[in-house]
Amino acid sequence: MENMVSESFKYMILGMGIVFVFLYVMVLVLQLQTRLIKKYFPPKPPETGNKPDGVDKKKVAAAIAAIQHHKNFANK
């Protein structure tokens, strides 16, 4: 019985060690991947200019009108 307990602890430590090594190697590979991606695919600098910010003024006006209509309809 004592031999089985020691064997189980041995396999438990072995399994936990293998998982730890795998996770450590995975972290190293992900860090290397991050460095390579930043080196070969650098982020684009933000563009500064007089471009519109992507907001459609007609859609904003329609949303405001719908909200106002809803408020007026709810008060009646």
Secondary structure, 3 states (H helix, E strand, C coil): CHHHHHHHHHHHHHHHHHHHHHHHHHHHHHHHHHHHHHHHCCCCCCCCCCCCCCCCHHHHHHHHHHHHHHHHHHHC
